[in-house]
């Protein structure tokens, strides 16, 4: 199908949300985006797997990347989209409306419309954001085509309630293990119960008080939580192994190595295996181009508590922020819905900045 990029961003949101694109199944939507953009003479269109890049080459003094992912989490009877009202305010309901096809729709409309922006723009729409980093289209593109990431500033259209959210927290996952000795539960004194031995781990986590950390004027809230616990093999066997999975969300003034040292310190004396970690991103708001963007869209910057792909741009030395329609609390929710007014406002904000009007 051919997308109508002259349609309103709200109508375009409906259209692309109704094209299922669960992670790993984005080809149909990627095809539609590529075909529609091929009609835009002012854009150079590049395809990398199911990631579509479109860029202007106007010789401007500065270049920005504006990106969004086209995949969603699995559908659960929430497609096709439909219009609803909440407290008299029109919303668009359905999978992907928040995370993050409304943001993608705004970007697509502006990519087609803005033939003479005041900066050169590299638009990126990528696949597999909701799954493993090894599959992430932005990650793969940066490895194969680093030249496409030459930019002074980046905007990721993640849902931010139409506000600017600077940087993001980092994240670390660890498995904490206790070991015991198996025995028949009728003779429990013969064994050593690994689940019981995990009680101090849970106590330390329950007593832990997360910090609020100021980073370049934004207050990032940290968190250290048990997110999963497993142990035992049968109802009549004393368990010899218990595993507590822990997730640490840390402010972007720390590196992943700092975060690991902190977690190991909190859980000192236990067997701790770090299974995954990713640095956060500093706010990215000190660059003049970032300040111009914030002023143009009329926003008061906030911190981003969750991890997003702004961290990939930050790692490449590109200051980056999150800016998109939709409440992040409703991302992945079965009642996912976005206020129509936010879609329109984000479009107006980006247009004002990109045209200096």
Secondary structure as GFF3:
##gff-version 3
##sequence-region A 1 357
A	DSSP	alpha_helix	9	17	.	.	.	ID=ss1
A	DSSP	alpha_helix	27	37	.	.	.	ID=ss2
A	DSSP	beta_strand	44	48	.	.	.	ID=ss3
A	DSSP	beta_strand	51	55	.	.	.	ID=ss4
A	DSSP	beta_strand	63	69	.	.	.	ID=ss5
A	DSSP	beta_strand	82	86	.	.	.	ID=ss6
A	DSSP	beta_strand	89	93	.	.	.	ID=ss7
A	DSSP	pi_helix	97	101	.	.	.	ID=ss8
A	DSSP	alpha_helix	102	113	.	.	.	ID=ss9
A	DSSP	beta_strand	120	126	.	.	.	ID=ss10
A	DSSP	three_ten_helix	133	135	.	.	.	ID=ss11
A	DSSP	alpha_helix	137	144	.	.	.	ID=ss12
A	DSSP	three_ten_helix	146	149	.	.	.	ID=ss13
A	DSSP	beta_strand	153	156	.	.	.	ID=ss14
A	DSSP	beta_strand	164	166	.	.	.	ID=ss15
A	DSSP	beta_strand	170	179	.	.	.	ID=ss16
A	DSSP	beta_strand	183	184	.	.	.	ID=ss17
A	DSSP	three_ten_helix	185	190	.	.	.	ID=ss18
A	DSSP	alpha_helix	194	197	.	.	.	ID=ss19
A	DSSP	alpha_helix	199	207	.	.	.	ID=ss20
A	DSSP	beta_strand	212	215	.	.	.	ID=ss21
A	DSSP	beta_strand	218	221	.	.	.	ID=ss22
A	DSSP	beta_strand	223	231	.	.	.	ID=ss23
A	DSSP	beta_strand	237	238	.	.	.	ID=ss24
A	DSSP	beta_strand	241	250	.	.	.	ID=ss25
A	DSSP	alpha_helix	256	266	.	.	.	ID=ss26
A	DSSP	beta_strand	271	278	.	.	.	ID=ss27
A	DSSP	alpha_helix	288	297	.	.	.	ID=ss28
A	DSSP	beta_strand	302	303	.	.	.	ID=ss29
A	DSSP	alpha_helix	310	315	.	.	.	ID=ss30
A	DSSP	beta_strand	320	323	.	.	.	ID=ss31
A	DSSP	three_ten_helix	328	330	.	.	.	ID=ss32
A	DSSP	beta_strand	337	339	.	.	.	ID=ss33
A	DSSP	alpha_helix	340	355	.	.	.	ID=ss34
###
